Amino acid sequence: MMRDVSSCNTYDYGDANYWDARYVQEGDSLFDWYQRYSALRPFIRNFILDTSSPVLVVGCGNAMMSEDMAKDGYQDIMNIDISSVAINLMKTRNEHIPQLKCNLLKSILKITT
């Protein structure tokens, strides 16, 4: 069941249902939360010198960061998110980019209570 995200507050940011609803509402629109890769590139290049090093993008959402990193030569990029909608959108959008892998966070972590 999807809900209207317009009335949600920042406390909902840890809720996968919030993000699923938000990505359904936003459709194919793209958004980079922090900065675009072009602004972060000097810092990333400074700390990840070897473009064959594995890169983990936590909370990838629907950002272009990973695609831009692949275009810049990074070869092993893993995107994770708590939203199954975001992961499915990213998988569909990037099926032609073999350097990018996308996984739902729940499928990676074994959380026990």
N, C-alpha and C positions, 0 to 999 in steps of 0.2 A: 504494500500500500504506500503510495507516494503522498507526500504532504507539501503544503505551500511553504516554501523556504523564505518568503519575504518577511515573515514575522519572527524568524529565528535570530538568536543572538550568538555571540562568540562562544558561549558555552556548548553550542551544538557542533562546533568544529571537530570534536572527537567522535562524533556519531556517524557511522557509515551510512545510515539511512538519510541523514541530512545531505551528505554529499551525493548520494545516488539521486535524490530528488533534485538537487541543484543542477547536476549534469544533465538530467533529463530535461529540465526547464531550459537550460542554456543551449542544448543541442550541440551543434558542431563548432560553436564559438571557442576560441582559444584564449588563454589568459596565463601570463607569467606573473606569479605572486611577488617575487622578489625583484628581479631585474631580468632583462633579456640576456641571452648568452653573450651577445656582443659587448655588453657592459661588464660582465663577469669574466670574460675570456682571459684577460691578462692575469687575473688571480688564479683561475683554474689552470692555465698553462704554467704558472709559476710552481704550483704544487703537484700537478699531475703531468710530469715531464714526458713520460712514456705513454703514447697514445694507445698502446696495447694493454695497459694496465686496466683491470676491471674497475668500473665506476658504478656506484649505487646511487640512484636518484630516489630519495625517500619522499613520499607524498607528491608523486609526479603530476597528479591531476590531469589537466588538459593543456599543460604548458608545452612550449616548443623547445625547451632547453635540450632535451635528449636528441631531437632531430638535428638541431644546430650543432651539437657536439659531434654527432656522427658525420655531418657534412664537413666538420673541421678535422676529421681523421680519427676520432676515437672509435675503437673497434669492439669494445665489450661493455655495453651499457645495460644495466638492469634497472628497470623502473618498477617501483612498488607503490601501492596506494591501498587505502582501506575501502575505497569505492569500487565495486565491481563494474559499475557503469563507466567510470573513468578508465579502468583497465581495458574494458572491451572497446571503448572508443579509441584508445591509444593503439591497441592491437590492430584494429581495422585500418586506422590511419597510417600505420607504419609497417604493414605487412610486407612492403617492398624494401624495407631497410633491415637486412639480416643482423646488423650490429646491435639492434635494439631488442631487448626481451622485456616482457611485461608480466608481472604476477600480482595477484591479489595478496595483500599482506597476510591474511588469515591462512592462506595456503602455504606460506613460508614458515611462519611461526607456529609452533605447537604450544598453545597456551593452556595451562592446566589450572584449575581452580581448587 
